[in-house]
Amino acid sequence: MENGKIRPDVVSYNTMIKGYCKAGKTQKAMELLRVMESINLEPDKITYMTLMQACYSEGIFDSCLALYHEMGEKGCEVPPHAYSLVVGGLCKEGKCLEGYVVFENMIRNGLKANVAVYTTLIDAFAKCGKMEEALELFERMKTDGLEPDEVSYGVIVNGLCKSGRLDEAMEYLRFCRANKVAVNAMFYSSLIDGLGKAGRVDEAQKLFEEMVEKDCPRDSYCYNALIDALAKCGRVNEALMLFNRMKDEGCDQTVYTYTILISGLFRERKNEEAMKLWDMMIDKGITPTAASFRALSIGLCLSGKVTRACKILDDLAPMGAIPETAFEDMIYVLCKAGRVKEACKLADGIVDRGREIPGRIRTVLINALRKAGNANLAMKLMHSKIGIGYDRVGSIKRRVKFRILLEI
């Protein structure tokens, strides 16, 4: 009792903190922690773990890490799950080395890591391009008496495929088959993607078909990986057949699926088919991404339909789907294709729309000409008033147009 009032204890605060966290009001829960400190009421392990779990779930990894350090500073017992949350949060942010330090602290404090913690770290190292370190951790896990599961093997295979070490990845597939380790769709999609990118498309296709024999359901990732491989090696008709099979098997045709095919169709000069797919995507209510618009705009520019690309760009602008480099990409691809006149016309159109400051477009065009090997025109543009200077016709002041570059 204090002044006739019952003073709340740690259990009371923990109940309130848990309630706020469940209601998604993590900030309010954090404020209660500070209130506890202000009245000299020590938070316990449950207080910190409740808050750490909420912060992790909401992706507030900095707060999760800060709470972990605070527990240590206050001499509060740090349970294994707290280490798992911190390692997981750091790894999600690509901070594999920092995650490894926390992992080593856990071991030093007499706690044993589980397969999930090891797998998280292995995945993070692989994604950071540190494949040797990932493989060392994988072996250390086995030395510690832990049996890798299908997810552990999956992240190792994914890392090897991304590193171009496909033969080693295939060895792991053979090992898993021989030792009855489950091979899931993620495992297969990594191999299909890796083989496809290496030009080993027939092998990728064989694995894709094998999934049916092994009763492994194919997901969108598997389909997209093989469709991408087929489209990039010019087998776009086969890619389209797979696209239709996706629907039959109940797999989502994602914006990425459409982007791959639109790009592949434009490469094969099947422009109208590419546009039909674009319209189909929009009709299905799939929001275009920056990558999908880039595939469309570059394809249209190379097929001489710059005006159509600009019209679609105008239509998409309110949706926020236009990449910052949309015009830069279009100007660059036109210059690279030797269509400098169209690039200049596009640059003038951009300035006339008031979309970009003229100096920015001028720099883009200079760089595009230079990268396309047209250094003479780049130098002419650099030393001219085009795009940034003005000419007077009587009393009228007009910006010098980019298109006069070809008349100089």
C-alpha positions, 0 to 999 in steps of 0.5 A: 500500500502507498497512500491508500493505493495498491502499488502494481507489481511486476506481474501486473505490469507484465499482464498489461504489457502482454495485453498491449503487445497482443493488441499491436500496441508495442510502443505503449508496451515499451512505455510501460517498461520505462514506467517500471524503471521510473518507480524502481520496479525491476522488469523480469525475464517475462517482461523482456521476452514479451517485448522482444517477441513483439518487436521481432514480430513487427520487424523492429529489430533495433529495439529487440537488440537493445532489449537483449543488451539491457537484459545483460546489463541488468543481470537478468537471465537471457533465455535461449529464445532471446538469443534466437530472436536477436540472431534472427533479427540481425540475420534478416537485416543482413548483419551475419557477423553481428548475428554470429557474435550473439550466437557465440555469446550464447554458446559461451554462456553455456546454452546450446544452439538448436537447428533453427538458430544454426540454419538462420546463421547459415542462410545469412552467411550464404546470402552475404556471399560468405559461402565457406563460412556457411559451410563451416557452420553447417559442419559445426552443427553436425559436430555439435550432434544436431541433425540438419533438417530439410530447411538446413539442406535447402539453405545450403543448396540455395547458397551453393546455387547462387554462388555458381557451385552447381555440382556441389549443390547436386551432390547434396541432392543426391545425398538427401535422396540416398538418406531419405531427407525430405526435398521440398519445393524450395530445394528444387526451385533453388536447383532449377533456378541455378541450373537455368541461369547457368544455361543447363536448361534441360537439366533444370527441366528434368528436375522440374518434371521429377517433382511430380514423380517425387510427390513434391507439389510445384509452387510459383517459385519453381515455375518462375525459375524454369519459365525464366530459364526457357525465356532467356534461352529463346524457348519462349513458346515452351515458357508460355506452355508452362505459364498455362500449366501454372493456372491448371495446377493452381499456382499463382501467376505473379507479377514476376511471371508476367515480367519474365514472359513480357521481356522474353516475348519482346526479345523474340520480337513477338511484340503484340503477344507481349502487349497482350500479356501486359493487358492480361496482367492489368485486367487481372488487377496485378499491380505492375512493378518497376521491373515489369514496367522496365521490361515493357518500356524497353521492349516498346522502345526497341520496337520503335513504339516510344510514344506508346511506352510514354502513354503507358507511363502516363497511365501508370504514374498515379499508381506509383509503379514507375521506377525513378530511372524509367526515362533513363532506361528508355533513353539509354536503350535507344542510344545503345540501339543507335536510335539517337533521334528517338532518344532526343525526341523522348528527352524533349518530351520529358522536359516538356511534361515537366517531369524532370529538371532539364539538367538531369535529362541532359546528363542522362543523355550524355552518359547514355551516348557515351556508354553506347560508344557515341562519344562525339555526340556526347561531347557535342551535347556537353559543350552545347546549350541544348537542354539548359540554354535558351534561344530568342526568336523576337521577344519569345525565349525558348529552350534549346531542344535536344533534337537539334543535336543531330543538326549541329 
